[in-house]
């Protein structure tokens, strides 16, 4: 489990900076990360919960309203299926770079990475020649957090295992990494690596805990984290793909969907896309 936990922490960390970027609607501004999906022929309500992929263990909590919704559900849907051995294998394989970092990066970018790794991790880039940039981002983010990390996805996964609850994924790990690569080429990824420190994570965590999607949006809608080219790739396209699959998944049973909070709001966010598809989607505030 420790190895799987490390892998999962790594893979979700690389997308945690894409927290929320789209314009929020009035309804999506209501203070809740948990939303109920009903109507449109559903036999039972389902739920969608917006996660912060990684935070300090001391800040981590699952509110009673979330536990109640989870207990009412019969299936857990995460961005990735952590219960699939082939996915775990893919995580292991893709943590290794097919091209040496010194070859992949320009001399200037390699030097930037070297300085950053020495500052954050204590050793230079030469020690990570065969490590993928996405894995390095995970490592740097965990080091920047500067505390024992905990994540909602893994917690929900373990809760589902105890209940012998089916776990499914909304996409494949290979697809998620391909999305990341398309949104952030190597030179951009190196720039991203320098954007994280404990102050950033502390503020992000406190804003997240307020459940104020508008405040979250205002904080993280920063060009240094996501530009106009990366927004559709990281959010819009994935949201659209997920919402196409969600109806069949929740038609006859109650599903608890847990995805990054970035995917909830906006005209092309999961909430509005589900509403446009005919579902009633409303916040659960207590």
C-alpha positions as CSV (number, residue, x, y, z in Angstrom):
1,X,0.0,0.0,0.0
2,X,2.9,2.4,0.7
3,X,4.2,2.1,-2.8
4,X,0.7,2.6,-4.3
5,X,0.2,5.6,-2.0
6,X,3.4,7.2,-3.2
7,X,2.5,6.6,-6.8
8,X,-1.0,8.0,-6.4
9,X,0.3,11.1,-4.6
10,X,2.6,11.6,-7.5
11,X,0.1,11.3,-10.3
12,X,-2.5,13.5,-8.7
13,X,0.0,16.1,-7.6
14,X,0.9,16.9,-11.2
15,X,-2.6,18.2,-12.0
16,X,-3.3,20.0,-8.7
17,X,-2.2,23.3,-10.0
18,X,-5.1,23.3,-12.5
19,X,-7.5,23.9,-9.6
20,X,-10.0,26.3,-11.2
21,X,-9.8,28.5,-14.2
22,X,-13.1,29.0,-15.8
23,X,-15.6,31.9,-15.2
24,X,-17.9,31.0,-12.5
25,X,-21.7,31.1,-12.7
26,X,-23.9,32.4,-9.8
27,X,-25.0,29.0,-8.9
28,X,-21.5,27.5,-9.0
29,X,-20.4,30.3,-6.6
30,X,-22.5,28.8,-3.8
31,X,-20.2,27.7,-1.0
32,X,-20.1,24.0,-1.4
33,X,-17.7,21.4,-2.9
34,X,-20.4,18.7,-2.8
35,X,-23.2,18.7,-5.3
36,X,-26.2,16.3,-5.7
37,X,-27.2,15.1,-9.2
38,X,-30.8,14.0,-9.7
39,X,-33.6,14.0,-12.2
40,X,-33.5,13.2,-15.9
41,X,-34.5,9.5,-15.3
42,X,-32.0,8.7,-12.5
43,X,-33.2,6.0,-10.2
44,X,-31.3,7.5,-7.3
45,X,-29.3,10.7,-6.7
46,X,-25.5,10.7,-7.4
47,X,-23.0,13.1,-6.1
48,X,-19.9,15.0,-7.3
49,X,-17.3,16.3,-4.9
50,X,-14.5,18.7,-5.8
51,X,-11.1,17.7,-4.3
52,X,-7.9,19.4,-3.5
53,X,-5.5,16.7,-4.7
54,X,-3.0,17.1,-1.9
55,X,-2.8,18.9,1.4
56,X,-1.1,18.7,4.8
57,X,-2.5,15.8,7.0
58,X,-3.1,18.3,9.8
59,X,-5.5,20.3,7.5
60,X,-7.3,17.2,6.1
61,X,-10.9,16.5,7.0
62,X,-13.9,14.9,5.5
63,X,-17.1,16.7,6.5
64,X,-20.1,14.8,7.7
65,X,-22.2,15.9,4.7
66,X,-19.5,14.2,2.5
67,X,-19.5,11.1,4.6
68,X,-23.3,10.9,4.3
69,X,-23.3,11.2,0.6
70,X,-20.5,8.6,0.3
71,X,-22.5,6.2,2.5
72,X,-25.5,6.6,0.3
73,X,-23.5,5.7,-2.8
74,X,-22.9,2.3,-4.3
75,X,-20.0,3.1,-6.6
76,X,-16.9,5.4,-6.4
77,X,-15.7,7.2,-9.6
78,X,-12.3,8.9,-9.5
79,X,-10.4,10.5,-12.2
80,X,-8.3,7.3,-12.3
81,X,-9.1,3.8,-11.2
82,X,-6.6,3.0,-8.4
83,X,-8.0,-0.5,-8.1
84,X,-6.8,-1.5,-11.6
85,X,-3.4,-3.3,-11.5
86,X,-2.7,-2.1,-15.1
87,X,-3.1,1.5,-14.0
88,X,-0.7,1.0,-11.1
89,X,1.8,-0.6,-13.6
90,X,1.3,2.4,-16.0
91,X,2.1,4.8,-13.1
92,X,5.3,2.9,-12.4
93,X,6.4,2.8,-16.0
94,X,5.6,6.5,-16.7
95,X,7.6,7.7,-13.8
96,X,10.6,7.0,-15.9
97,X,11.6,9.3,-18.7
98,X,12.2,7.8,-22.1
99,X,14.7,10.5,-22.9
100,X,17.4,11.8,-20.5
101,X,16.5,15.1,-19.0
102,X,19.8,16.6,-20.3
103,X,18.7,15.7,-23.8
104,X,15.0,16.6,-23.4
105,X,15.7,20.1,-22.0
106,X,17.7,23.0,-23.4
107,X,20.9,23.8,-21.5
108,X,19.1,26.9,-20.0
109,X,16.1,24.9,-18.8
110,X,18.3,22.1,-17.5
111,X,20.3,24.6,-15.4
112,X,17.0,26.1,-14.0
113,X,15.9,22.6,-13.1
114,X,19.2,21.8,-11.5
115,X,19.1,24.9,-9.3
116,X,15.5,24.3,-8.3
117,X,16.1,20.6,-7.4
118,X,19.1,21.6,-5.3
119,X,17.0,24.1,-3.5
120,X,13.9,22.0,-3.0
121,X,15.2,18.4,-2.8
122,X,18.9,18.8,-1.9
123,X,20.4,17.2,-5.0
124,X,20.9,18.3,-8.5
125,X,19.3,17.3,-11.8
126,X,22.1,14.8,-12.6
127,X,20.6,12.5,-10.0
128,X,17.2,12.5,-11.9
129,X,18.4,11.9,-15.5
130,X,15.9,9.2,-16.1
131,X,13.0,10.6,-14.1
132,X,10.0,12.1,-15.9
133,X,9.2,15.7,-15.5
134,X,5.8,14.9,-14.2
135,X,7.4,12.8,-11.4
136,X,9.8,15.6,-10.6
137,X,6.8,18.0,-10.3
138,X,5.2,15.6,-7.9
139,X,8.4,15.4,-5.8
140,X,8.9,19.2,-5.7
141,X,5.3,19.8,-4.8
142,X,5.4,17.3,-1.9
143,X,8.7,18.9,-0.7
144,X,7.1,22.4,-1.0
145,X,4.1,21.3,1.1
146,X,6.7,20.6,3.9
147,X,4.4,18.3,5.8
148,X,3.1,14.7,5.7
149,X,0.7,14.8,2.7
150,X,-2.8,13.4,2.5
151,X,-5.2,13.2,-0.4
152,X,-9.0,12.8,-0.8
153,X,-8.7,10.4,-3.7
154,X,-6.7,7.9,-1.7
155,X,-8.9,8.3,1.4
156,X,-12.1,7.7,-0.7
157,X,-10.4,4.7,-2.3
158,X,-9.6,3.2,1.0
159,X,-13.2,3.8,2.3
160,X,-14.5,2.1,-0.8
161,X,-12.3,-0.9,-0.3
162,X,-13.6,-1.3,3.3
163,X,-17.1,-1.3,2.0
164,X,-16.2,-3.6,-1.0
165,X,-17.6,-0.8,-3.1
166,X,-16.8,-0.8,-6.9
167,X,-14.2,1.7,-8.0
168,X,-14.0,3.0,-11.5
169,X,-12.0,5.7,-13.3
170,X,-13.1,8.4,-15.6
171,X,-10.0,8.3,-17.7
172,X,-6.7,6.3,-18.0
173,X,-3.4,7.4,-16.5
174,X,-1.8,7.4,-19.9
175,X,-4.4,9.8,-21.1
176,X,-3.9,12.0,-18.1
177,X,-0.1,12.2,-18.7
178,X,-0.6,12.8,-22.4
179,X,-3.0,15.7,-21.5
180,X,-0.3,17.1,-19.2
181,X,2.4,16.8,-21.8
182,X,0.1,18.6,-24.4
183,X,-0.7,21.4,-22.0
184,X,2.8,21.9,-20.6
185,X,5.7,21.3,-23.0
186,X,9.1,20.6,-21.2
187,X,10.2,24.2,-21.1
188,X,6.8,25.3,-19.7
189,X,6.9,22.5,-17.1
190,X,10.3,23.7,-15.8
191,X,8.8,27.1,-15.4
192,X,5.8,25.6,-13.5
193,X,8.1,23.8,-11.1
194,X,9.3,27.1,-9.6
195,X,5.8,28.3,-8.8
196,X,5.2,26.3,-5.7
197,X,6.1,27.0,-2.1
198,X,4.6,26.4,1.3
199,X,3.0,29.9,1.3
200,X,1.1,29.0,-1.9
201,X,-0.1,25.7,-0.6
202,X,-1.2,27.2,2.8
203,X,-3.3,29.9,1.1
204,X,-4.7,27.3,-1.4
205,X,-5.7,25.0,1.4
206,X,-7.4,27.7,3.5
207,X,-9.3,28.9,0.4
208,X,-10.3,25.4,-0.4
209,X,-11.6,24.7,3.1
210,X,-13.9,27.7,2.9
211,X,-15.7,25.9,0.0
212,X,-16.1,29.3,-1.7
213,X,-15.7,28.4,-5.4
214,X,-15.6,32.1,-6.4
215,X,-12.7,32.8,-4.0
216,X,-10.9,29.7,-5.2
217,X,-11.4,30.8,-8.8
218,X,-10.1,34.3,-8.0
219,X,-7.0,32.9,-6.3
220,X,-5.9,30.4,-8.8
221,X,-7.0,32.0,-12.1
222,X,-3.4,33.1,-12.7
223,X,-1.7,32.9,-16.1
224,X,1.4,31.6,-14.4
225,X,-0.5,28.4,-13.7
226,X,-2.6,28.0,-16.8
227,X,-2.7,30.0,-20.0
228,X,-5.3,30.1,-22.8
229,X,-3.7,27.2,-24.6
230,X,-3.6,24.9,-21.6
231,X,-7.2,25.6,-20.3
232,X,-9.1,23.6,-22.9
233,X,-6.6,20.7,-22.7
234,X,-6.5,20.4,-18.9
235,X,-10.1,21.2,-18.2
236,X,-12.7,21.7,-20.9
237,X,-12.0,18.7,-23.0
238,X,-11.7,16.3,-20.1
239,X,-14.9,17.7,-18.5
240,X,-16.8,17.1,-21.7
241,X,-15.5,13.5,-22.0
242,X,-16.4,12.7,-18.4
243,X,-19.9,14.1,-18.7
244,X,-20.5,11.9,-21.7
245,X,-19.7,8.8,-19.7
246,X,-21.4,9.8,-16.4
247,X,-25.1,9.2,-17.4
248,X,-24.6,5.5,-18.1
249,X,-22.6,5.1,-14.9
250,X,-25.3,6.7,-12.6
251,X,-28.4,5.7,-14.5
252,X,-29.4,2.8,-12.1
253,X,-27.2,3.4,-9.1
254,X,-25.8,6.1,-6.9
255,X,-22.3,7.1,-7.8
256,X,-19.9,9.3,-5.8
257,X,-17.8,11.2,-8.2
258,X,-14.6,12.7,-6.8
259,X,-12.6,15.0,-9.2
260,X,-10.4,18.0,-8.8
261,X,-12.4,21.1,-7.8
262,X,-11.1,22.8,-11.0
263,X,-13.5,20.7,-13.0
264,X,-16.7,21.8,-11.2
265,X,-17.2,25.4,-12.1
266,X,-17.5,27.5,-15.3
267,X,-19.6,27.3,-18.4
268,X,-17.7,24.2,-19.5
269,X,-17.4,22.8,-16.0
270,X,-19.0,19.5,-14.9
271,X,-21.9,21.2,-13.0
272,X,-23.1,23.2,-15.9
273,X,-22.5,20.5,-18.5
274,X,-24.7,18.1,-16.4
275,X,-27.4,20.8,-16.0
276,X,-27.4,21.4,-19.8
277,X,-27.8,17.6,-20.2
278,X,-31.0,17.8,-18.2
279,X,-30.0,16.9,-14.7
280,X,-30.8,18.8,-11.5
281,X,-27.5,19.7,-9.9
282,X,-27.6,21.5,-6.6
283,X,-25.1,22.2,-3.8
284,X,-25.2,20.4,-0.5
285,X,-24.3,22.9,2.2
286,X,-24.8,20.9,5.4
